[in-house]
Amino acid sequence: MEKEDESGIEKLPEGCVSNAIALTSPLDACRSSAVSTAFRAAADSDLVWGRFLPADTPALLSCALHPVDYSSKRDLFFRLCDSILIDGGKMSMWLERSSGAKCYALSARALSIVWGDTPQYWRWISSQDSRFAEVAELVNVCWLEIRGHIQSKMLTPKTTYAAYLIFKLADWSRGLNHPTQEASVTLDLRSSATAVRLQPRCDDARGLFNRIRFGLLSARDDGWMEVAMGEFYNEEGEDGEVVMSFMDIKGGHWKKGLIVQGIEIRPKHIKQR
């Protein structure tokens, strides 16, 4: 039996096929590699995966806490999907697998926490299930104010991002169910704000009302909790500053037992790391 003719596209030079695949996405490139041997070579090429890597990849690798070893640009892409510690271990960066969008986590040490260096109000502890060396534990305050900052040019352009507070509550936590906390995300003159209740009330009929009004807190696979702080659209990655805040400063109510790992900034609707 005569060998079947190759399809027209398989007769194209590998470089042409690679250029076409590079215009798609990491997910599409992975799918293309399963089509045929010819497609696999093109889809796995450095030309393709070099397009999917962020333009500032050399700078990111240079500030990584630990060296990143890789054998190809495809290998480097997937190593970055597993996250790397940067900025002396105070931040974490990773790529979203299907799109290549950049995600960041700011550690508690990278945040501005009012009274954070005063032991009678906050203390710094280690946690085995944290990606960072230290987390912040709230001892007791009546003024809770946490802020994080990141430059928009560090993020992927034309992407809608959301920011999430990553936290736990100690068994002895108190005062975080009332009044509500205020969370917001601001980029230039655009702002997104939401009311948050880290300890939703569950007393009879009021419980359902509060869960609907303030939203359910999300449990994560890593044993932490997260709550959405707000969202923003990063147009062209212009040189602006994204400011994220989480506050409970009204009424003078005392609160304690909040454990903060940090703030994650990732594309909206993308699940946690």
C-alpha positions as CSV (number, residue, x, y, z in Angstrom):
1,M,0.0,0.0,0.0
2,E,1.3,3.4,-0.9
3,K,2.1,5.8,1.9
4,E,-0.6,8.5,2.2
5,D,0.4,11.9,1.1
6,E,1.3,14.4,3.8
7,S,-1.1,17.1,4.4
8,G,-0.2,20.5,2.9
9,I,0.7,22.1,6.2
10,E,3.2,19.4,7.1
11,K,5.1,20.2,3.9
12,L,5.7,23.7,5.2
13,P,9.1,24.6,6.6
14,E,9.3,24.1,10.4
15,G,10.0,27.8,10.9
16,C,6.7,28.8,9.2
17,V,4.7,26.4,11.4
18,S,6.5,27.7,14.5
19,N,5.7,31.3,13.6
20,A,2.0,30.4,13.2
21,I,1.9,28.5,16.5
22,A,3.7,31.4,18.3
23,L,0.7,33.6,17.4
24,T,-1.6,31.4,19.5
25,S,-1.2,30.5,23.3
26,P,0.8,28.1,25.4
27,L,-2.3,25.9,25.7
28,D,-2.7,25.8,21.9
29,A,1.0,25.0,21.5
30,C,0.7,22.0,23.8
31,R,-2.3,20.8,21.8
32,S,-0.5,21.3,18.5
33,S,2.4,19.1,19.6
34,A,0.0,16.2,19.7
35,V,-1.1,16.5,16.1
36,S,2.0,15.0,14.4
37,T,5.8,14.6,14.7
38,A,6.2,17.6,12.4
39,F,3.9,19.7,14.6
40,R,5.7,18.6,17.8
41,A,9.1,19.8,16.6
42,A,7.6,23.2,15.6
43,A,5.5,23.5,18.7
44,D,8.3,22.7,21.1
45,S,10.8,25.1,19.5
46,D,12.5,28.0,21.2
47,L,10.9,30.3,18.7
48,V,7.4,29.4,19.9
49,W,8.1,29.4,23.7
50,G,10.3,32.5,23.5
51,R,7.2,34.4,22.4
52,F,5.3,33.1,25.4
53,L,7.9,34.1,27.9
54,P,7.6,37.7,29.4
55,A,9.8,40.3,27.8
56,D,11.4,40.9,31.2
57,T,12.3,37.3,31.8
58,P,16.1,38.0,32.0
59,A,15.5,40.6,34.7
60,L,13.2,38.2,36.6
61,L,15.8,35.4,36.5
62,S,18.5,37.8,37.7
63,C,16.5,38.7,40.8
64,A,15.4,35.2,41.6
65,L,16.3,34.1,45.1
66,H,17.6,30.8,43.8
67,P,19.1,30.0,40.3
68,V,16.6,28.7,37.7
69,D,18.0,25.9,35.6
70,Y,16.4,25.0,32.3
71,S,17.3,23.2,29.1
72,S,15.0,25.0,26.6
73,K,12.7,28.0,26.5
74,R,9.7,25.5,26.8
75,D,11.4,24.1,29.9
76,L,11.9,27.6,31.3
77,F,8.3,28.5,30.7
78,F,7.0,25.6,32.7
79,R,9.6,26.1,35.5
80,L,8.2,29.6,35.8
81,C,4.7,28.2,36.0
82,D,5.8,26.6,39.3
83,S,6.7,30.1,40.7
84,I,10.0,31.6,41.8
85,L,10.9,33.7,44.8
86,I,12.2,37.2,43.9
87,D,13.1,40.5,45.7
88,G,15.1,38.7,48.4
89,G,12.2,36.2,49.0
90,K,9.6,38.9,49.7
91,M,7.7,38.3,46.5
92,S,6.8,35.4,44.3
93,M,6.1,35.3,40.6
94,W,4.7,32.7,38.3
95,L,3.1,32.3,34.9
96,E,-0.4,31.1,34.3
97,R,-0.1,27.9,32.3
98,S,-2.8,28.4,29.6
99,S,-2.1,32.0,28.7
100,G,1.4,32.9,30.0
101,A,0.0,35.8,32.0
102,K,2.2,36.9,34.9
103,C,1.0,36.5,38.5
104,Y,2.6,37.8,41.7
105,A,2.3,37.3,45.4
106,L,3.5,40.0,47.8
107,S,4.6,38.6,51.2
108,A,3.4,40.1,54.4
109,R,6.9,41.6,54.7
110,A,6.4,43.3,51.4
111,L,3.2,45.0,52.6
112,S,2.8,48.1,54.7
113,I,1.1,47.1,57.9
114,V,0.3,49.9,60.4
115,W,2.0,49.0,63.7
116,G,3.5,45.9,62.0
117,D,6.8,46.3,63.8
118,T,5.3,46.9,67.2
119,P,5.3,43.5,69.1
120,Q,2.4,44.3,71.3
121,Y,0.2,44.7,68.1
122,W,1.7,42.3,65.5
123,R,4.3,39.5,65.7
124,W,6.2,37.8,62.9
125,I,6.1,34.0,62.8
126,S,7.1,31.2,60.5
127,S,4.5,28.9,58.9
128,Q,5.3,25.6,57.3
129,D,2.6,25.9,54.7
130,S,3.6,29.4,53.6
131,R,5.7,30.0,50.5
132,F,7.4,32.9,52.4
133,A,9.7,32.7,55.4
134,E,7.5,34.8,57.6
135,V,3.8,35.6,58.1
136,A,2.3,38.4,60.2
137,E,0.1,37.5,63.1
138,L,-2.3,40.1,64.6
139,V,-1.9,40.2,68.4
140,N,-4.4,43.0,69.1
141,V,-5.3,46.3,67.4
142,C,-8.2,48.7,67.0
143,W,-6.7,50.2,63.8
144,L,-6.2,47.5,61.1
145,E,-4.6,48.8,58.0
146,I,-2.7,46.8,55.4
147,R,-1.5,48.1,52.0
148,G,0.3,46.6,49.1
149,H,1.8,48.2,46.0
150,I,2.9,46.9,42.6
151,Q,3.9,48.6,39.4
152,S,1.4,47.9,36.6
153,K,4.3,47.5,34.1
154,M,5.3,44.4,35.9
155,L,2.0,42.8,34.9
156,T,0.7,41.4,31.6
157,P,-0.9,44.0,29.3
158,K,-4.6,43.8,28.2
159,T,-5.4,41.6,31.2
160,T,-8.1,41.9,33.9
161,Y,-6.5,41.2,37.3
162,A,-7.9,40.6,40.7
163,A,-6.1,41.0,44.1
164,Y,-6.7,38.5,46.9
165,L,-5.8,38.7,50.6
166,I,-4.2,35.4,51.7
167,F,-4.9,34.7,55.3
168,K,-5.8,32.4,58.2
169,L,-7.7,32.9,61.4
170,A,-6.2,31.6,64.7
171,D,-8.4,29.7,67.0
172,W,-8.4,32.6,69.4
173,S,-9.3,35.2,66.7
174,R,-11.9,37.8,67.8
175,G,-13.4,41.0,66.5
176,L,-13.3,40.3,62.7
177,N,-17.0,39.7,62.2
178,H,-18.1,43.3,63.0
179,P,-17.8,45.9,61.7
180,T,-17.1,44.9,58.1
181,Q,-13.6,45.5,56.7
182,E,-13.1,47.6,53.6
183,A,-10.9,46.3,50.7
184,S,-10.0,48.2,47.6
185,V,-7.8,48.1,44.5
186,T,-6.8,51.3,42.7
187,L,-4.9,51.9,39.5
188,D,-4.5,55.6,38.7
189,L,-8.0,57.1,39.0
190,R,-9.8,53.7,38.6
191,S,-10.8,52.1,41.8
192,S,-12.7,48.9,42.8
193,A,-13.9,48.5,46.4
194,T,-15.8,45.9,48.3
195,A,-17.0,45.2,51.9
196,V,-15.4,42.1,53.5
197,R,-16.2,40.1,56.6
198,L,-13.4,37.7,57.5
199,Q,-15.6,36.1,60.1
200,P,-19.0,35.9,58.5
201,R,-21.9,35.9,60.9
202,C,-23.7,32.5,61.1
203,D,-26.3,33.3,63.6
204,D,-29.6,31.9,62.4
205,A,-31.4,33.8,59.6
206,R,-28.7,36.6,59.6
207,G,-26.1,34.0,58.5
208,L,-27.4,33.5,55.0
209,F,-27.9,37.3,54.5
210,N,-24.3,38.0,55.5
211,R,-22.9,35.3,53.3
212,I,-24.8,36.7,50.3
213,R,-24.0,40.3,51.0
214,F,-20.3,40.0,51.8
215,G,-19.5,36.9,49.8
216,L,-18.1,33.5,50.8
217,L,-14.5,33.3,51.8
218,S,-12.6,30.8,49.6
219,A,-10.6,27.9,51.0
220,R,-7.4,27.2,49.1
221,D,-5.7,23.9,48.3
222,D,-2.6,25.1,50.3
223,G,-4.6,25.3,53.6
224,W,-5.0,29.1,53.6
225,M,-8.1,31.2,52.9
226,E,-8.5,34.0,50.4
227,V,-10.9,36.9,49.9
228,A,-11.1,39.1,46.8
229,M,-10.1,42.7,47.4
230,G,-11.0,44.2,44.0
231,E,-10.0,44.1,40.4
232,F,-8.5,46.2,37.6
233,Y,-7.8,46.2,33.9
234,N,-4.1,46.5,32.9
235,E,-4.4,48.2,29.6
236,E,-0.9,48.6,28.1
237,G,1.1,47.9,31.2
238,E,1.6,51.6,31.5
239,D,3.9,52.9,34.3
240,G,1.2,53.2,36.9
241,E,1.0,51.9,40.5
242,V,-1.6,49.4,41.7
243,V,-2.5,50.1,45.3
244,M,-4.3,47.4,47.3
245,S,-5.7,48.1,50.8
246,F,-7.5,46.2,53.5
247,M,-8.8,48.2,56.5
248,D,-10.9,48.2,59.6
249,I,-10.4,51.6,61.2
250,K,-13.8,52.7,62.2
251,G,-15.4,52.5,65.6
252,G,-12.3,51.6,67.6
253,H,-13.2,47.9,67.9
254,W,-10.3,45.6,69.0
255,K,-9.5,42.6,66.9
256,K,-6.9,39.8,67.0
257,G,-6.0,36.4,65.5
258,L,-5.6,37.4,61.8
259,I,-2.6,35.7,60.2
260,V,-1.5,37.3,56.9
261,Q,0.6,35.5,54.3
262,G,0.3,38.3,51.7
263,I,-1.6,39.5,48.7
264,E,-1.9,37.6,45.4
265,I,-2.4,39.5,42.1
266,R,-3.5,37.1,39.3
267,P,-5.8,37.2,36.2
268,K,-9.4,37.3,37.2
269,H,-11.1,33.8,37.2
270,I,-7.7,32.1,37.5
271,K,-7.6,29.7,40.5
272,Q,-5.1,30.1,43.2
273,R,-1.6,28.7,43.0
